[in-house]
Amino acid sequence: MGLLALVLWWASNLDTDKAHQKDYGLLREVATVPSTTAARFVEQRLHDVGVAATTVPTEDGERLRVLVFPADQETAVRTLLKD
């Protein structure tokens, strides 16, 4: 009975939101933008400083996430905060 209670407690504490999110491997989010125009602007700004970026839709499909590799994350964030 104790083992069943432990399993049920563990299962109830799982983060089900993370289970439904898409995994983009090593890529890290540096910005969330409302439109493709904004995403292109951010990508171009990052490209100008040598940071490769890609854009994917958010889970709700209403915005876009700008992603970069971990090695470029600090540079990307600093660049975007300057603007």
The 8 nearest C-alpha neighbors of each residue, nearest first, counted from 0:
[[1, 3, 2, 4, 5, 6, 7, 8],
 [0, 2, 4, 3, 5, 6, 7, 8],
 [1, 3, 5, 4, 0, 6, 7, 8],
 [4, 2, 6, 0, 5, 1, 7, 8],
 [5, 3, 1, 7, 2, 6, 8, 0],
 [4, 6, 2, 8, 3, 7, 9, 1],
 [7, 5, 9, 3, 8, 4, 10, 2],
 [8, 6, 10, 4, 9, 5, 11, 3],
 [7, 9, 5, 11, 6, 10, 4, 12],
 [10, 8, 6, 12, 7, 11, 5, 13],
 [11, 9, 7, 12, 13, 8, 6, 5],
 [10, 12, 8, 9, 13, 7, 14, 6],
 [13, 11, 9, 10, 14, 8, 15, 7],
 [14, 12, 10, 11, 15, 9, 16, 18],
 [13, 15, 16, 17, 12, 18, 11, 10],
 [14, 16, 18, 17, 13, 19, 12, 20],
 [17, 15, 18, 19, 14, 20, 13, 58],
 [18, 16, 20, 19, 15, 14, 21, 13],
 [17, 19, 15, 16, 20, 14, 21, 13],
 [20, 18, 17, 16, 21, 15, 58, 22],
 [21, 19, 17, 18, 22, 16, 58, 57],
 [22, 20, 23, 19, 58, 18, 17, 24],
 [21, 23, 24, 20, 25, 26, 17, 19],
 [24, 22, 26, 25, 21, 27, 66, 55],
 [25, 23, 26, 22, 27, 21, 68, 69],
 [24, 26, 68, 23, 27, 69, 67, 22],
 [25, 27, 68, 67, 24, 23, 66, 69],
 [28, 26, 66, 67, 68, 69, 29, 25],
 [27, 29, 66, 65, 30, 64, 67, 26],
 [28, 30, 65, 66, 76, 27, 72, 75],
 [31, 29, 65, 28, 64, 32, 66, 41],
 [30, 32, 64, 63, 65, 62, 33, 29],
 [31, 33, 63, 62, 34, 37, 38, 30],
 [32, 34, 62, 63, 37, 31, 61, 35],
 [35, 33, 37, 36, 32, 38, 62, 63],
 [34, 36, 38, 37, 39, 33, 63, 32],
 [35, 37, 39, 34, 38, 40, 33, 41],
 [36, 38, 40, 34, 35, 39, 32, 41],
 [37, 39, 35, 41, 40, 36, 42, 32],
 [40, 38, 42, 36, 37, 41, 43, 35],
 [39, 41, 37, 43, 38, 42, 44, 36],
 [42, 40, 44, 38, 43, 39, 45, 37],
 [41, 43, 39, 45, 44, 40, 52, 46],
 [44, 42, 46, 40, 45, 41, 39, 47],
 [43, 45, 41, 47, 46, 42, 40, 48],
 [46, 44, 50, 42, 47, 43, 48, 41],
 [45, 47, 43, 49, 50, 48, 44, 51],
 [48, 46, 44, 45, 49, 43, 50, 42],
 [49, 47, 46, 45, 50, 44, 78, 74],
 [50, 48, 46, 47, 45, 51, 71, 44],
 [49, 51, 46, 45, 48, 71, 52, 75],
 [50, 52, 46, 67, 49, 45, 53, 42],
 [53, 51, 67, 66, 42, 50, 65, 54],
 [52, 54, 66, 65, 67, 55, 51, 42],
 [53, 55, 65, 64, 66, 63, 38, 52],
 [54, 56, 64, 63, 57, 65, 53, 66],
 [57, 55, 63, 60, 64, 62, 58, 54],
 [58, 56, 60, 63, 59, 62, 64, 55],
 [57, 59, 60, 56, 20, 21, 61, 19],
 [60, 58, 57, 61, 62, 56, 63, 20],
 [61, 59, 57, 58, 56, 62, 63, 55],
 [60, 62, 59, 57, 63, 33, 56, 58],
 [63, 61, 33, 57, 32, 60, 56, 34],
 [62, 64, 56, 32, 57, 55, 31, 33],
 [65, 63, 31, 55, 54, 30, 56, 57],
 [64, 66, 54, 30, 28, 53, 29, 31],
 [65, 67, 28, 27, 53, 52, 26, 29],
 [68, 66, 52, 26, 27, 72, 71, 51],
 [67, 69, 26, 71, 70, 27, 25, 72],
 [70, 68, 72, 71, 27, 26, 67, 25],
 [69, 71, 68, 72, 73, 67, 74, 50],
 [72, 70, 69, 74, 68, 73, 75, 50],
 [71, 73, 69, 75, 74, 70, 76, 67],
 [72, 74, 76, 75, 71, 77, 70, 69],
 [75, 73, 77, 71, 72, 76, 78, 50],
 [76, 74, 72, 78, 73, 77, 71, 79],
 [75, 77, 79, 73, 78, 74, 80, 72],
 [78, 76, 74, 80, 75, 79, 73, 81],
 [79, 77, 75, 81, 76, 80, 74, 82],
 [78, 80, 76, 81, 82, 77, 75, 41],
 [79, 81, 77, 82, 78, 76, 75, 74],
 [82, 80, 78, 79, 77, 76, 75, 74],
 [81, 79, 80, 78, 77, 44, 41, 76]]
